[in-house]
Amino acid sequence: MRRISRRAMLATTGLGTLSAGLPTAWAGNPGQSSAAQENGAHSQKYSLPLTDYQPESMLHVQTTHVSRSRFSVIDFHTHVTNSARVVNGVAIGAARVYNGMPQDLLPIMDRTNVLAMVNLTGGFADGLTDSVSHLDRGYAGRFYSMTEPSYDMFGRPDYPQVQADAIAQAHRDGARGLKILKTLGLFLRENMTSGALVKVDDPRFDPMWETCGSLKLPVAIHVSDPVAFFRPTDRLNERYEELSNHPDWSFASPEYPSNAEILEARNRVFARHPKTQFVALHVGNFAEDLEYVSANLDRFPNMHVDIAARLNELGRQPRAARRFFDRYQDRIVFGTDATPHGDRFPQQAFGDALYQIYFRFLETADEYFDYAPAATPPQGRWRISGIELPDSILHKIYNQNAARLLNIVV
Ligand SMILES: [Zn+2]
């Protein structure tokens, strides 16, 4: 009886505490006597809320502090600016907000050996020119801004050409690439925020992808999200706490396509535009399945990946990750998703601590350490191990591959 009621409770509590999650696993242990299950002392013993559970590791392991990267870094994935207005997952208008000012970022960059930050969300029109003038031109060689599509114009019959022209103008205005947020595939609808969902491979974007190819602007593309976000937020979900903290990150409802559908649509775009260079962010948006990402990289020579906000995945499979880096060492770029003052998301909060974790993962053989500067691991309750890359690969990951994509000399 006790087990049934616990499950029923879990099924109905999206924001439940772990007081339900932990004991359920043990209650299901066939080796446990029913007498123990019915024992009141037992249930009290395991009634610690998950949010209060912060175990301190008793493991003695090597701890290497890497304060600066071995080679200077181009952080290919940052958000110095963002759209000022977002409605139902779709950015509205050109206005930008600055998450941090360059004079505050530069001392941290200098300390950690970050040569440049690529501000992916540079926006378009006036927002882009503002970002380029404050960042790219204000501090040459330290910041690079990318442009974004103007979904405001999506309803226009001439959108395909107008959007392509806007990319060409953005290039003239100083944009170094195009960023696609997960808006495409999950939120953008025919009437922007209403109507049928627009697919990633919608042909109306074809002139935009082609223009990026002809102007040698790399496309940094984020579609879909961790596969656990497409599963119910329940006791079986390995990202339960994170989804409980951010219920709007769940795509486990029928109104959304599956992770696989979104990625396959993205792959058709890669296939249709072989002269356009795509950087599939967050390890190709499927770091949980490096075999799938590897198969895609083998299929599409114009595909690259970054590693932003996926140390949690790479570092929990360090041997597979090391083989992945060995094999695709020319097509992986360093990125963090760093967001100044992004304290709500510790895995991307810009600062010394964030960069030092990335350096430790890439450069050392340390085991079982935190993948984010946070008391509780924010993207799944586990720790990671380093992959100890040799200098020849580190150099490519830290700056050479990104420099080639961005057409800059380091
Ligand atoms: Zn990002």
Boltz pocket constraint, residues with backbone or C-beta under 6 A from the ligand:
constraints:
  - pocket:
      binder: B
      contacts: [[A, 77], [A, 78], [A, 79], [A, 337]]
      max_distance: 6.0
